């Protein structure tokens, strides 16, 4: 993964592959939610009829040659799609963390921390 890139999503024929740089639990979750935000907001192109492996290689090469941008929470993004995905991810993370703090002990046992 290029230095400074925190995550990316590659559309495959049967799934969308999300890759991210491991950091703290909350930052990992934010990176995952950011990429899910791109999917939900329709920013990720559907793969063509090419086999999944070929699409993976094509996207991996595109990402490797992309300019590296270090992304931090609250940072202004030049790309509107990045801004929208980060805004959605931040909102979702806030809901997840708020909901986690309100889970009963039984729910925590059932669903984990």
N, C-alpha and C positions, 0 to 999 in steps of 0.2 A: 504494500500500500504506500503511495507516495507520502513523503514526510509532510505533516500538517493536515492530511486528510483524515477525518475521524470516522468516516463510514461511507458506504455506497451500496446501491441496490442494482442487481443485474436481473432483468426479466428472462426467465427460461421458459421453455414450452409448457411446463407443468407447475412450476413454482416461481416465486421471486426470491432470489438469493440475496440476503442482507449480510454484508461483511462490515465489521467495525473494529476499531482499535480498542483493546481492553484497557480500561482505566478503573475508576471507582464504580460501585454498583449503580449509583444515580446517574453518573455520566454515561455509563454503558446503556442504561435504559433510555436516556435522552437521545443518544445516537441511534438506537434502534427505533425509537418513536419518530425521530426525524426522517428516517428512511421510510417508515410506514406512512408518514405524512405525505411523502412524495407519491406513494402508491395510491393513497386515498384521494389525493388532490388531482390525480391523473397526469402527473409529471413524468411517469415512467412509460416509455413507449412499449407497446406490446411487441413481443418477439415475432419475427416473420416466421414463415414455415420452415426455416432452417433448423437443423438439429440443435438441441440444447447446448451441446458442447461447443459448436461453432459460434453460437450466440454468446456464450460465456467468454470465449477467447476474444471475440470482437469487442465486447464491452470492457473486458479487462485491459486490452490494449488502449482503448479510448481513455479509460480512467488513468492509466499509467502515464499518458501523455498530456493529461489535463494540468493546468496550472494549479499548484498547491496553494490552498488558502486555509489558514488556521482559523477555526471557528470557536467562538466562546459564546456562552449565554449572554444575551443582551446586546450582542454586536450587531451593527447595521450591516445588512447584506446588499451588495450591488444587484444581485440577481433576484427578481421578485419571487421566483419559485423557491429559492433557498430561504428567503424571508418567510414565506407562507408556510413552508414545511417546518421551520424552526418555531414559528408561532404556534402551530398546531401541536407540535411535540411538547412545547413548554406547557401549554394548557393541559394536555393529556397527562404529563408527568405530575403536574400539580394535583389533578384529580386522583391519580393513582396513589400518590403519597398521602393525600388527605384521607382517602378511603382506607388505606392500610392502617392509619392511626385509629380508625373507628371500628376495626374488625373486633368482634368478640373473641375470647380465647378459644371457643369451639370452632369458629370460622377459621381462625389462624391455624388450628390443628388440622382442619380439613384441607385448607388450601395452601398452607405453608406461609412463610414470611415473605 
